[in-house]
């Protein structure tokens, strides 16, 4: 007796769709470099906001959530590409890349605006010199948000705002490149 013929549809699977190289070669592409920058600068945003003692938790809570979440997801994404595991997961990786970077870009725009608002809300506050006690003189409160940041917190928040802008631009560039790969 001969063995029954196997159904080719049951034994073969479509290959994953990805136009990025696998392994360490992905780090030599613009996408790989941008993902590395997203991880590094996103981690800096997270560390800087957390080290400023989070003076406005309502605003900066979102900044920390976005920076930690995208840090972890970008690290996992890069690990999948570098390890070559993405080749074994059947999906349209170009579409996943586009959707992930677009959502991260939108979230980081909001995080950047909230961090900038926290930093800018410090305007109009002065510390009166030559006093044994710390006396705050509010000369020009702006808007509905008002924060009192010492100079260390203010400087840390300025740096976090700048890095949040850099990460936002990195996610924007990754979204554009992902769109070009997806449309090919």
C-alpha positions in Angstrom: 0.0 0.0 0.0 1.2 3.5 -0.7 1.0 6.3 1.8 -1.8 8.7 1.4 -1.0 11.9 -0.4 -0.5 14.9 1.9 -2.5 18.0 1.3 0.1 20.8 0.5 -2.3 23.4 2.0 -2.1 21.6 5.4 1.7 21.3 5.5 2.8 24.6 4.1 2.3 28.1 5.5 2.8 31.4 3.8 6.0 33.1 4.6 5.9 36.2 6.7 6.0 39.5 4.8 8.9 41.7 5.9 11.3 43.7 3.9 13.8 44.3 6.6 16.9 42.1 7.0 16.9 39.7 9.9 19.7 39.4 12.5 22.3 42.0 13.2 21.9 43.3 9.6 18.8 45.2 10.7 20.9 47.5 12.8 22.6 48.7 9.7 19.4 50.0 8.2 17.7 53.3 8.9 14.8 51.6 10.6 17.0 49.7 12.9 19.0 52.8 13.8 15.8 54.7 14.5 14.4 52.0 16.7 17.7 52.1 18.7 17.3 55.9 19.0 13.7 55.4 20.1 14.7 53.0 22.8 17.6 55.2 24.1 15.9 58.6 24.0 12.6 57.1 25.2 14.4 55.6 28.2 16.0 59.0 28.9 12.5 60.6 28.9 11.3 58.0 31.3 14.3 58.4 33.6 14.3 62.2 33.5 10.6 62.6 34.3 10.8 60.0 37.1 13.8 61.8 38.6 12.0 65.1 38.6 9.8 63.7 41.4 6.8 64.0 39.1 5.5 67.4 40.4 2.3 67.2 38.3 1.2 63.5 38.3 -1.9 64.2 36.3 0.1 65.4 33.3 3.4 63.5 33.8 1.7 60.2 34.5 0.8 59.9 30.8 4.4 60.8 29.8 5.8 58.1 32.0 3.2 55.5 30.8 3.9 56.3 27.1 7.7 56.3 27.6 7.8 53.0 29.5 5.3 51.2 27.3 7.0 52.3 24.0 10.4 51.5 25.6 9.4 47.9 26.3 7.5 47.4 23.0 10.3 48.9 20.9 12.8 46.7 22.8 10.7 43.6 22.0 10.3 44.6 18.4 14.1 45.1 18.0 14.8 41.8 19.7 12.4 40.0 17.3 14.2 41.4 14.4 17.7 40.9 15.6 17.1 37.4 16.8 15.4 36.4 13.6 12.2 35.3 15.4 10.1 37.6 13.2 10.8 35.1 10.3 9.0 32.4 12.2 5.9 34.5 13.1 3.4 34.5 10.2 2.2 38.0 9.8 2.6 41.1 7.6 5.4 42.7 9.6 5.5 45.7 7.3 1.9 46.5 8.4 2.6 45.7 12.0 5.6 48.1 11.9 3.5 50.9 10.3 0.6 50.5 12.8 2.9 50.3 15.9 5.0 53.3 14.9 1.9 55.4 14.0 0.2 54.7 17.4 3.5 55.3 19.2 3.9 58.6 17.3 0.4 59.8 18.3 1.0 58.8 21.9 4.3 60.6 22.0 2.9 63.8 20.5 0.5 63.9 23.5 3.3 63.1 25.9 5.5 65.8 24.4 2.7 68.4 24.7 1.9 67.4 28.3 5.6 67.5 29.3 6.1 70.9 27.6 2.9 72.2 29.4 4.3 71.0 32.7 7.6 72.8 32.1 6.0 75.9 30.7 3.5 76.2 33.7 6.4 77.1 35.9 6.6 80.6 34.4 6.1 83.5 36.6 7.5 82.0 39.8 10.4 83.6 41.6 12.2 82.7 44.8 12.9 85.8 46.9 16.6 86.1 47.8 18.1 87.1 51.1 15.5 85.3 53.1 16.0 82.6 55.8 12.8 81.0 54.6 12.0 80.0 51.1 9.4 82.5 49.9 7.7 82.1 46.5 6.5 85.2 44.7 4.0 84.4 42.0 4.2 87.3 39.6 2.4 86.1 36.5 0.4 82.9 36.7 -0.4 81.6 33.2 -3.5 79.5 32.4 -5.2 77.0 34.6 -2.1 74.9 35.3 0.5 76.3 37.8 3.4 74.4 39.1 6.2 75.3 41.4 9.4 73.7 40.3 12.8 74.3 41.8 15.6 74.9 39.4 16.7 71.3 39.4 13.2 70.0 38.6 12.8 72.7 36.0 16.0 71.8 34.2 15.2 68.1 34.3 11.8 68.8 32.8 13.3 71.0 30.1 15.6 68.1 29.2 12.7 65.6 29.3 10.7 67.9 26.9 13.6 68.1 24.4 14.1 64.3 24.5 10.4 63.7 24.1 10.4 65.9 21.0 13.4 63.9 19.6 11.6 60.6 20.3 8.4 62.0 18.6 10.4 62.9 15.5 12.0 59.4 15.5 8.6 57.7 15.6 7.4 60.1 12.9 10.3 59.1 10.6 9.8 55.4 11.4 6.1 55.8 10.5 7.0 57.3 7.2 9.5 54.6 6.4 7.0 51.9 7.5 4.4 53.4 5.2 6.8 53.3 2.3 7.7 49.6 3.0 4.0 48.7 3.4 3.0 50.3 0.1 5.7 48.4 -1.8 
